[in-house]
Amino acid sequence: MSDGNNYYSIGKVSILCNVPIKTLRYYDKIGLLVPEYRKSDSNYRYYAQDQILTLFIIRKLRHLGIPLKDIKQIVCQKNATAMGSCIKERLLEISSIIESLNNQYAEGQLLLDRLEKGYNILETGQSNWSTEGIRVEEIPARNVLFTRRVKKNYKNSDVSVDRWFELFEMVSQHNLRMVGSVILTYHNNPLEQFFKTDCDLEICIPIDETREDLPEFKQFGGFKAVTALHIGRNDEIIQTHIKAIKWLNQQGYKTVGPISEEYIISPVDINNEENHITKIIIPIF
């Protein structure tokens, strides 16, 4: 394989190390790996055997995504400690990238799960808005981050999207992951939120951790509730509230807590209002 005196042509080095000739020429240009011998008449490049070993080191470091300027310094210094420090720094960067990608994946999966749940509801005919869509179920306890404050002249149809984004930012700042839909809870008498009064509004989002160190952390759920699905425009949801309240009264149940709305498919998911799906949750005993 060698061309005498253990020298290797650029073509053979390219094949042996699986590095394009164009890349080898660039390494030569920037002084990263300069051929030890060059024929004066033809300007052909030839590499010594130890340079091939250096090229393998360069390949390993490039595979880790280490910049060429740092690789050049490592190769020139021939210092294992410097190489180790550079690799540690790069591994921290890779770890951060992996965490970011995992968060993106989880967020995408959560949205996909909610969309599929919503589409299943639409396809199974629950959009007929009958009493069969009203039921009693156990609401499991979930870790949530929340905000709660009075909103003046509350208008239910706007769903307070500005408060949603405030909560999303809070989840991000604390390096948490959302694992469920936004839930609005009205700490007022039933139906008051529909009459432009001051509304004691709580908004929460399920998260993946227990964070009792945060004042905005609590648990939502852990109770029995009458639930009803509202499909369509939010400015018409009062009709579903009324129907659910009427149904629970007929069944002999009593409300024991504020009414909530869980946005299975929400205005921040899709812009077709007819496909928005909201679950009304009324705690009972």
C-alpha positions in Angstrom: 0.0 0.0 0.0 2.9 2.4 0.7 4.7 4.2 -2.0 8.2 3.5 -0.7 9.6 4.8 2.6 6.1 4.2 4.2 4.6 7.2 2.4 1.0 7.1 1.2 -0.5 9.0 -1.6 -3.5 11.2 -1.0 -5.7 8.8 -2.9 -4.7 5.8 -0.9 -5.1 7.8 2.4 -8.5 8.8 1.3 -9.5 5.1 0.7 -7.8 3.8 3.8 -9.3 6.4 6.2 -12.6 6.9 4.3 -11.9 10.6 4.1 -12.7 12.5 0.8 -9.7 13.9 -1.0 -11.4 17.3 -1.0 -11.4 17.1 2.8 -7.7 16.1 3.0 -6.8 19.1 0.7 -8.7 21.4 3.0 -6.9 20.0 6.1 -3.7 20.7 4.2 -4.8 24.3 3.4 -5.7 25.2 7.0 -2.6 23.6 8.4 -4.4 20.8 10.3 -2.7 17.9 8.5 0.0 18.9 6.0 1.5 16.1 3.9 5.0 15.3 5.0 6.3 15.0 1.5 5.3 16.7 -1.7 6.8 16.0 -5.1 8.3 19.2 -6.6 7.5 18.3 -10.2 3.9 17.1 -9.8 3.0 18.7 -6.4 1.5 15.3 -5.5 0.9 14.9 -1.7 2.3 12.0 0.3 1.6 11.3 4.0 3.8 9.5 6.5 2.4 6.5 8.5 2.2 8.5 11.7 0.1 11.1 9.9 -2.5 8.4 9.1 -2.7 7.7 12.8 -3.2 11.4 13.4 -6.0 11.4 10.7 -7.8 8.7 12.6 -7.7 10.9 15.8 -9.0 13.8 13.7 -11.9 11.7 12.4 -12.8 10.6 16.0 -12.9 14.2 17.2 -14.8 15.4 14.2 -17.4 12.6 14.7 -18.0 14.1 18.2 -18.7 17.4 16.5 -15.6 19.1 17.9 -14.6 22.2 15.8 -11.6 22.0 13.6 -9.9 24.9 15.4 -10.0 23.0 18.6 -8.9 19.8 16.9 -5.9 21.6 15.4 -4.9 22.8 18.8 -5.2 19.2 20.3 -3.2 17.7 17.4 -0.5 20.3 17.7 -0.2 20.0 21.5 -0.3 16.2 21.5 -1.6 16.6 25.0 -4.0 13.9 26.3 -5.2 16.2 29.1 -6.2 19.0 26.7 -8.0 16.4 24.5 -9.9 15.1 27.6 -11.0 18.5 28.6 -12.2 19.3 25.1 -14.1 16.0 24.9 -15.7 16.6 28.3 -16.9 20.0 27.2 -18.3 18.6 24.0 -20.1 15.8 25.9 -21.9 18.4 28.0 -23.0 20.2 24.8 -24.3 16.9 23.4 -26.1 16.1 26.7 -27.8 19.5 26.5 -28.8 18.8 22.9 -30.2 15.4 23.8 -32.3 16.9 26.6 -33.6 19.6 24.2 -34.6 16.9 21.6 -36.2 14.8 24.3 -38.3 17.7 25.3 -39.3 18.4 21.7 -40.2 14.8 21.2 -42.3 14.7 24.4 -44.1 17.9 23.5 -44.8 16.6 20.0 -46.0 13.3 21.4 -48.3 15.0 23.9 -49.9 17.1 21.1 -50.3 14.0 18.9 -51.9 12.0 21.7 -54.4 14.8 22.3 -55.2 15.2 18.6 -55.7 11.5 18.3 -57.9 11.4 21.4 -59.9 14.3 20.0 -60.3 12.7 16.6 -61.5 9.5 18.2 -64.1 11.4 20.1 -65.3 13.1 16.9 -65.4 9.8 14.9 -67.3 7.9 17.6 -70.2 10.3 17.3 -69.9 12.0 20.7 -70.3 15.3 18.9 -74.0 14.6 18.9 -74.1 16.4 22.2 -76.5 14.1 24.1 -76.8 13.1 27.7 -74.9 9.9 26.9 -71.8 12.1 26.7 -72.3 13.1 30.4 -70.9 10.6 32.9 -69.4 10.2 36.4 -65.7 9.4 36.6 -62.8 9.5 39.0 -60.4 12.4 38.2 -56.9 11.1 39.0 -54.6 13.3 41.0 -52.0 15.0 38.8 -49.0 17.3 39.6 -49.6 20.7 38.1 -48.2 24.2 37.9 -50.8 26.9 38.3 -51.6 30.6 38.5 -54.7 32.0 40.2 -55.9 35.6 40.3 -59.0 37.6 39.7 -59.7 38.7 36.1 -61.8 41.8 35.7 -64.9 41.6 33.5 -64.1 38.1 32.5 -65.2 37.0 29.1 -65.4 33.2 28.8 -65.1 33.0 25.1 -61.5 34.4 25.0 -60.3 31.5 27.3 -57.5 33.8 28.6 -54.9 32.6 26.2 -52.5 35.2 27.5 -52.5 33.4 30.8 -51.8 30.1 29.0 -48.6 31.5 27.6 -47.6 32.8 31.0 -48.0 29.3 32.3 -46.1 27.7 29.4 -43.2 30.1 30.1 -43.2 29.2 33.8 -43.0 25.5 32.9 -40.0 26.2 30.6 -38.2 28.4 33.2 -38.3 25.6 35.7 -37.1 23.0 33.2 -40.3 21.0 33.5 -42.2 19.0 31.0 -45.9 19.4 30.2 -47.7 16.0 30.3 -51.4 17.1 29.8 -53.9 19.6 28.7 -54.5 23.1 30.0 -57.2 23.2 32.7 -59.2 26.3 33.7 -60.9 26.3 37.1 -63.5 29.0 38.0 -63.5 29.7 41.7 -66.9 31.4 41.4 -70.5 30.2 41.6 -71.5 28.0 38.7 -72.0 29.8 35.4 -70.9 33.2 36.8 -67.9 33.2 34.3 -70.4 33.7 31.5 -71.8 37.0 32.7 -68.7 39.3 32.4 -68.2 39.5 36.2 -64.9 39.5 38.0 -63.7 35.9 37.8 -61.4 34.2 40.3 -59.6 32.2 37.6 -57.1 29.4 38.1 -55.2 28.0 35.1 -53.0 24.9 35.5 -51.0 22.5 33.4 -50.0 18.9 34.3 -46.2 18.4 34.7 -43.9 15.5 34.9 -42.4 16.1 38.4 -43.3 16.8 42.0 -42.0 20.3 42.8 -43.2 21.2 46.3 -40.4 23.8 46.4 -42.4 25.9 44.0 -45.3 28.1 45.3 -47.0 27.5 41.9 -47.0 23.7 42.4 -50.0 21.7 43.6 -52.1 18.6 42.7 -55.3 18.7 40.7 -57.8 15.9 40.8 -58.2 13.0 43.3 -62.0 13.4 43.3 -65.2 12.1 41.7 -66.8 14.3 39.1 -69.5 14.6 36.6 -67.9 15.2 33.2 -69.3 16.4 29.9 -67.6 17.0 26.5 -68.2 20.2 24.6 -67.3 20.0 20.9 -67.1 23.2 18.9 -67.0 27.0 19.6 -66.1 28.1 23.1 -68.7 30.9 23.1 -71.3 28.1 23.0 -69.9 26.1 25.9 -72.4 27.5 28.4 -75.1 25.2 26.9 -72.9 22.2 27.9 -72.4 23.5 31.4 -76.1 24.0 31.8 -76.9 20.5 30.5 -74.3 18.9 32.8 -75.5 20.7 35.9 -79.1 19.8 35.1 -78.1 16.2 34.6 -76.2 15.9 38.0 -79.2 17.5 39.8 -81.5 15.0 38.3 -79.2 12.1 39.4 -79.2 13.5 43.0 -75.6 14.6 43.0 -74.3 17.7 44.8 -71.4 19.8 43.7 -68.5 20.1 46.2 -66.0 22.3 44.4 -65.3 24.7 41.6 -66.0 23.7 38.0 -63.1 23.2 35.6 -62.6 23.0 31.9 -59.9 20.7 30.4 -58.9 21.7 26.8 -58.3 18.4 25.0 -58.0 20.2 21.6 -57.6 23.9 22.2 -57.3 27.2 20.3 -53.5 26.9 20.6 -53.6 23.4 18.9 -55.7 24.0 15.8 -57.6 27.0 14.5 -60.7 25.2 13.4 -63.2 26.1 16.2 -65.6 23.3 15.2 -63.0 20.7 16.2 -62.1 22.2 19.6 -62.9 19.7 22.4 -63.3 20.8 26.0 -64.0 18.5 29.0 -66.2 20.1 31.7 -65.3 18.7 35.2 -67.8 19.2 38.1 -66.7 17.8 41.5 -69.5 15.9 43.2 -70.4 13.7 46.2 
